[in-house]
């Protein structure tokens, strides 16, 4: 909003020296990060106390999960993702370019998935059951939202924004500077799979205090850098990546994710005072997927977000093996973070080691920008 005001004033010949700083993406990103963190921190204790009063027994704990969860996590309120979304939305609206279609698409996907997650959390809390919105209904709604977002992103990269129509529906591959695969309108379906897959993968990762929010911030920081590079014609040309006009304005959005995540982690660090719930995990995963599609780095998301992929694959493998062998399991428990808990690892040990893996994977993903 403030950037749009600055542009309007500048276009009408009103020069305000201080506001001139708003033309710099990096400056607005720093303010977006700080604003989002400040909003979450300000909500913190009062919001948690209010949610504890409203939710009573808090988030239902799986009876088949690690035994200590039944004792240590019972009564902890959920829906903390609302705090994250509040910081993210305020930070982006204040410091983002609100005339950029990428920014609005990412915001609306995030908010829509957050609302879906809220409904899921609300049903779980009120009925004190692990089953919220039915899985099939949740997936249907996620795909409808993602298909609309995919169509908008294809439209947003048409010649009106300086990109050839052929590229808008094409896949770019890491490590290959000239390789593009034109999927036509099938690209919209592919984009939807990326967004929905990322959303549910983050949701599956959110099972321990601080486990999901750390890798989300790491991935957001990595994709903020990617968005900045592919949205700058000089940097894109130097690194021989495909230039996507306007995608650089996703950097303040990524900064807001990091800032909101830092603010939330203060309360979500072990032992957590509040869980993000599906309200946060579905929304943040959808945000990462949308950014990856907008920047044409969908495959790099599988590297940077490799921890989320591992968590999701562990669940799918466990279910498939369980059905094929009529009751046998590969992991002691899925998702895989619970497997390590069952092996005797302390919760902070699992969380910190998974964060380390996320940092390494983010660096590997960023390395693909140079290795071409």
RAVEN-V175396 format. One record per residue. N is the residue number from 1. RES is the residue in three letters. SS is DSSP state (H for helix, E for strand, C for the rest). BURIAL is 1 if it has 16 or more other ideal C-beta (glycine too) atoms within 10 Angstrom, else 0. Layout:
n-><N/N>
res-><RES/RES>
ss-><SS/SS>
burial-><BURIAL/BURIAL>
//
This chain:
n-><1/2/3/4/5/6/7/8/9/10/11/12/13/14/15/16/17/18/19/20/21/22/23/24/25/26/27/28/29/30/31/32/33/34/35/36/37/38/39/40/41/42/43/44/45/46/47/48/49/50/51/52/53/54/55/56/57/58/59/60/61/62/63/64/65/66/67/68/69/70/71/72/73/74/75/76/77/78/79/80/81/82/83/84/85/86/87/88/89/90/91/92/93/94/95/96/97/98/99/100/101/102/103/104/105/106/107/108/109/110/111/112/113/114/115/116/117/118/119/120/121/122/123/124/125/126/127/128/129/130/131/132/133/134/135/136/137/138/139/140/141/142/143/144/145/146/147/148/149/150/151/152/153/154/155/156/157/158/159/160/161/162/163/164/165/166/167/168/169/170/171/172/173/174/175/176/177/178/179/180/181/182/183/184/185/186/187/188/189/190/191/192/193/194/195/196/197/198/199/200/201/202/203/204/205/206/207/208/209/210/211/212/213/214/215/216/217/218/219/220/221/222/223/224/225/226/227/228/229/230/231/232/233/234/235/236/237/238/239/240/241/242/243/244/245/246/247/248/249/250/251/252/253/254/255/256/257/258/259/260/261/262/263/264/265/266/267/268/269/270/271/272/273/274/275/276/277/278/279/280/281/282/283/284/285/286/287/288/289/290/291/292/293/294/295/296/297/298/299/300/301/302/303/304/305/306/307/308/309/310/311/312/313/314/315/316/317/318/319/320/321/322/323/324/325/326/327/328/329/330/331/332/333/334/335/336/337/338/339/340/341/342/343/344/345/346/347/348/349/350/351/352/353/354/355/356/357/358/359/360/361/362/363/364/365/366/367/368/369/370/371/372>
res-><UNK/UNK/UNK/UNK/UNK/UNK/UNK/UNK/UNK/UNK/UNK/UNK/UNK/UNK/UNK/UNK/UNK/UNK/UNK/UNK/UNK/UNK/UNK/UNK/UNK/UNK/UNK/UNK/UNK/UNK/UNK/UNK/UNK/UNK/UNK/UNK/UNK/UNK/UNK/UNK/UNK/UNK/UNK/UNK/UNK/UNK/UNK/UNK/UNK/UNK/UNK/UNK/UNK/UNK/UNK/UNK/UNK/UNK/UNK/UNK/UNK/UNK/UNK/UNK/UNK/UNK/UNK/UNK/UNK/UNK/UNK/UNK/UNK/UNK/UNK/UNK/UNK/UNK/UNK/UNK/UNK/UNK/UNK/UNK/UNK/UNK/UNK/UNK/UNK/UNK/UNK/UNK/UNK/UNK/UNK/UNK/UNK/UNK/UNK/UNK/UNK/UNK/UNK/UNK/UNK/UNK/UNK/UNK/UNK/UNK/UNK/UNK/UNK/UNK/UNK/UNK/UNK/UNK/UNK/UNK/UNK/UNK/UNK/UNK/UNK/UNK/UNK/UNK/UNK/UNK/UNK/UNK/UNK/UNK/UNK/UNK/UNK/UNK/UNK/UNK/UNK/UNK/UNK/UNK/UNK/UNK/UNK/UNK/UNK/UNK/UNK/UNK/UNK/UNK/UNK/UNK/UNK/UNK/UNK/UNK/UNK/UNK/UNK/UNK/UNK/UNK/UNK/UNK/UNK/UNK/UNK/UNK/UNK/UNK/UNK/UNK/UNK/UNK/UNK/UNK/UNK/UNK/UNK/UNK/UNK/UNK/UNK/UNK/UNK/UNK/UNK/UNK/UNK/UNK/UNK/UNK/UNK/UNK/UNK/UNK/UNK/UNK/UNK/UNK/UNK/UNK/UNK/UNK/UNK/UNK/UNK/UNK/UNK/UNK/UNK/UNK/UNK/UNK/UNK/UNK/UNK/UNK/UNK/UNK/UNK/UNK/UNK/UNK/UNK/UNK/UNK/UNK/UNK/UNK/UNK/UNK/UNK/UNK/UNK/UNK/UNK/UNK/UNK/UNK/UNK/UNK/UNK/UNK/UNK/UNK/UNK/UNK/UNK/UNK/UNK/UNK/UNK/UNK/UNK/UNK/UNK/UNK/UNK/UNK/UNK/UNK/UNK/UNK/UNK/UNK/UNK/UNK/UNK/UNK/UNK/UNK/UNK/UNK/UNK/UNK/UNK/UNK/UNK/UNK/UNK/UNK/UNK/UNK/UNK/UNK/UNK/UNK/UNK/UNK/UNK/UNK/UNK/UNK/UNK/UNK/UNK/UNK/UNK/UNK/UNK/UNK/UNK/UNK/UNK/UNK/UNK/UNK/UNK/UNK/UNK/UNK/UNK/UNK/UNK/UNK/UNK/UNK/UNK/UNK/UNK/UNK/UNK/UNK/UNK/UNK/UNK/UNK/UNK/UNK/UNK/UNK/UNK/UNK/UNK/UNK/UNK/UNK/UNK/UNK/UNK/UNK/UNK/UNK/UNK/UNK/UNK/UNK/UNK/UNK/UNK/UNK/UNK/UNK/UNK/UNK/UNK/UNK/UNK/UNK/UNK/UNK/UNK/UNK/UNK/UNK/UNK/UNK>
ss-><C/H/H/H/H/H/H/H/H/H/H/C/C/C/C/C/C/H/H/H/H/H/H/C/H/H/H/H/H/H/H/H/H/H/H/H/H/H/H/H/H/H/H/H/H/H/H/H/H/H/H/H/H/H/H/C/C/C/C/C/C/C/C/C/C/C/H/H/H/H/H/H/C/C/C/C/E/C/C/C/H/H/H/H/H/H/H/H/H/H/H/H/H/H/H/C/C/C/C/C/H/H/H/H/H/H/H/H/H/H/H/H/H/H/H/H/H/H/H/H/H/H/H/H/H/H/H/C/C/C/C/C/C/C/H/H/H/H/H/H/H/H/H/H/H/H/H/H/H/H/H/H/H/H/H/H/C/C/H/H/H/C/C/C/H/H/H/H/C/E/E/E/C/C/C/C/C/C/C/E/E/E/C/C/C/H/H/H/H/H/H/H/H/H/H/H/H/H/H/H/H/H/H/H/H/C/C/C/C/C/H/H/H/H/H/H/H/H/H/H/H/H/H/H/H/H/H/H/H/H/C/C/H/H/H/H/H/H/H/C/C/C/C/C/C/C/H/H/H/H/H/H/H/H/H/H/H/H/H/H/H/H/H/H/H/H/H/H/C/C/C/C/C/E/C/C/H/H/H/H/H/H/H/H/H/H/H/H/H/H/H/H/H/H/C/C/C/H/H/H/H/H/H/H/C/H/H/H/H/H/H/H/H/H/H/H/H/H/H/H/H/H/H/H/C/C/C/C/C/C/C/C/C/C/C/H/H/H/H/H/H/H/C/C/C/C/H/H/H/H/H/H/H/H/H/H/H/H/H/H/H/H/H/H/H/H/H/C/C/C/C/C>
burial-><0/0/1/0/0/1/0/0/0/0/0/0/0/0/0/0/0/0/1/0/0/1/0/0/1/0/0/1/1/0/1/1/1/1/1/1/1/1/1/1/1/0/1/1/0/0/1/1/0/0/1/0/0/0/1/0/0/1/1/1/1/0/0/0/1/1/0/0/1/0/0/1/1/0/0/1/1/1/1/1/1/1/1/1/1/1/1/1/1/1/1/1/1/1/1/1/1/1/0/1/1/1/1/1/1/1/1/1/1/1/1/1/1/1/1/1/1/1/1/1/1/1/0/1/1/0/0/0/0/0/0/1/1/0/0/0/0/1/0/0/1/1/1/0/1/1/1/1/1/1/1/1/1/1/0/1/1/0/0/0/1/0/1/0/0/0/1/1/1/1/0/1/1/1/0/0/0/0/0/0/0/0/0/0/0/0/1/1/0/1/1/1/1/1/1/1/1/1/1/1/1/1/1/1/1/1/1/1/1/1/1/1/1/1/1/1/1/1/1/1/1/1/1/1/1/1/1/1/1/1/1/1/0/0/1/1/0/0/0/0/1/1/1/1/1/1/1/1/1/1/1/1/1/1/1/1/1/1/1/1/1/1/1/1/1/0/1/1/0/0/0/1/1/1/1/1/1/1/1/1/1/1/1/1/1/1/1/1/1/1/1/1/1/1/1/1/1/1/1/1/1/1/1/1/1/1/1/1/1/1/1/1/0/1/1/0/0/1/0/0/0/0/0/0/0/0/0/0/0/0/1/0/1/1/1/1/1/1/1/1/1/0/0/0/0/0/1/0/0/1/1/0/0/1/1/0/0/1/0/0/1/1/0/0/1/1/0/1/1/0/0/0>
//
